[in-house]
């Protein structure tokens, strides 16, 4: 397995839900963490908890709908003087559910694409060159399995665009130890998923990060976390490497 102990990972949307659980899991594996949220106030709880697990940490804040703020965040991270080897683009926004879907406003697409597509793409473009130069790194972009739902058109279209970007980028590093893949927690009972979702957030662990620990030089894969529910990390990684080929 890819060794994360002592490495630095950036996790966006780390203050709650799947990002919060991911931060705690990665800290337990010995990973150091840069934790993003929209406000530094939001990350206080998770910072305390991952530090108690032994992780070195930094916190950054940015509204991903503000692309200037994203650029400022990336500059701030560069100033920490640490090598980011793992990027988990977890943060996402479901802007609205439009029952009258033929009245979907253009702003649904504009906001969704900035938060769910452009911001994670900017983050990938920022850290991927260093990973490629070093010959090692991991990026996981969080997607969604939502399909055939015109009431969430902005959200689903923005995630489909992120899928395309991820797969295309993956083709450039395929066969190297820089791996970029897609991950999907499934429909979980989070603030985004709502109270009626069928899956507990905890069911996304370890599947949501299995792509980080895989060590088979394959990129561009869709790794649905619910395929790995109830498994140990070791079992999940073996399943990724055995059953999930690259699309190239």
N, C-alpha and C positions, 0 to 999 in steps of 0.2 A: 504494500500500500504506500501511497504518497505520504511522506512524513510531514506533519504540520507543526510538530513541537518546536517552539522558538520562532516560527515564521509569523509574519504579520498578515492579517486578513482585514479587508475593508468590508463591512456589512452595512448596507443601506436599509433604512427602515428597521433599525435594531431595537427600538424602544418598546415594541409590543408585538403580540401575535407570533407569527412564524419567525420573524427576525429576532425577537427576544429569545425564543427557544433555541434558535440556531446559534446565537451568541453564547449562550450558556453551554451548549454542546461543544462548540469549538474550543471554548476556554477549558473545558474538562479534558480535551485532547492535548492541551499544552500550547494552544495557539494564542498569540498576542493579537489584540483587536483594536481596530479603529471603528468606532460605532457612530453611525449617522442617524440623525432624526431631524425633524423640522425645527426643534428647539433643544438647546442643551439641557433645559429643565427636564425634558422628557426622558433623557438617558440616565438620570441620576440613579435610579433603582437598579437598572441592569449593570451599570458601571460598578456599583458596590458589590453586586453578586458575582460578576466575573473576576473582579479583583480578589475576592475571597477564595476563588478557585486558583489563584496564582497567576492570572493573566496580567501582563503589562497592557496599558490601554491609553488611547486618546479618544476624545469625543469631538465630533464636528456637527455643525448644524447648517442646513440649507433647505430651502423650499425647492424641490425639483421642478416645479412649474416655472421657476425663475432661472433661466439658463446662465445669466450672469452670476447668480449665486452659486450655481454648480461649478463654474470656472473658478470662482473665489475659493470654494471648498477644496478643489483639487490643488490649488496653489498652497493652501494652508497645509494640506497633507504632505506635499513636497517639503514643506518647511519643518516637518517633524524629524526629518533625517533618518527615516526607516525605509526598508525595502519591502514594498507591498508585493507579495507573491501570490495572494489569493484575493479575488474579488467576488463577492456575493451580492449581485444586484437584486436585492429582495424587495425593495420598496416599490409599491404600486398604488394606483388610484383608480377606483371604479367611480366615475364621476356622477352617474345617475342611472336609474332604471326608467326607461321611457315607455310606458304602456301605449301612449300614442306615438309609436315609433316613427311614423311618417312626418312628425313634427320635431324630430331630433335636431337640435340647433348645431350650427357649425362649431360653436364653442366646445361642445362635447368632444369633438375630434381634436380641436386645437390643444385643449388642456390634456387630454388623454395621451396624445402623441408626445407632448413635451415631457410629461412625467414618466410614461411607460416605455417610450421608444428613444427619444432624443437624449434624455439625461443618461440612461444606462449606456447608450452608444458612446456618448462623450467620455464616460468613465472607462469604458473598454479601450477607446482610442488612446486615452491618457496612459494607462498602465500596460497595455499589450506590448508596446515597443520594448520596454525594459525586460519584460518576460522573454520576449523573442531573443533579445541580445544575450540574456543569461542562459537561454535554452531550457527554462523551466518556469512553470506557473500554472495557475488554475483560475478560470473564470466560469461562474455559473450565472446565467441570466434567468430570472424567474418568469415563466410564462403562465398561460392559463389554458385549461381544456375546454373553455366555453365555446360552443359551436351552435350554429343555427338559431341564435337568439338575437333577433333584430332589436330587442329592447335595450341591449347593452352594446350597441354598434361601435361607439367610440372606443370603449374599453377593449372589445374583442379585436377590432381592427388594429389598434396600437400594439397589442400583444402579438398578432400575426406578423406585423412589421418587425418587431423585435426578434421573432423566430427567424425571419429571413436574414436579418443582419447577422445573427449568431451563426447560422449555418454557413453563410458566405464567408465570414471571418474564419470559421473553423476549417474551411477548405485550405486556408493559407498556412495553417499550423499542423494539419493532419500528419501523423507519423512522427511528431516531435513530442517532447515532454511539456510543451505548452498546450494545455487542453481547454477548450471553450465549448461548453455544452448548455443545454436548456434543462431547467428543473421546474417541476410543477407540484405544489403541495397537495393538490386536489381541493375539493370543496370542503373547507374546514370552518368550524365555528369561531371565526375571528371577527374583528370589527368590519373587515371587508366582506367576509363570507356570510355574516349574519348568523342569528341564533338557530336557524332551521337547517343549517348545513348538516350533512350526515356524518362528517368526520370530526373527531376531536383534534385540536391543533397538534397534540402530542403524537398523533399517528403519522405526522409528516417527518418525524425523526426516527431513524437516521436517513431516510431516503432523500430528503431535501438537500443533503450535503454529500450523498454517496459519490457524486461526480467529482468532488474535490479529492477524494481518497483513491479513486480508481487510478491505475497506473499502467494503462495499456495503449497510450498514445493515440486515442481515438477521440475525435471531436464531432460536433454537429448533431449530437444525439438528443432525443427527448426522453428525459428520465422522470417519469411520473412517480412521486414519492409514495403514493399508495401501493405501488407494486412491491414496496419493501417494508410495509407496515408490520411491526412485530418482530422484525429481524434484528440481529446484532449488526453493528457496523461491518464487521468482517463478512458476515453472510450477505449483506447488501452489496458490498464491493464485489464479491465473487459473482453475484447475479448480474451486476452491471457489465462486468468484463466477459461473462459467458453468454448473455442473452441480448445485449443491446449493441448491434453493429452501427458503424458510422453510415451516413447516407451517401457517401461518395463512391 
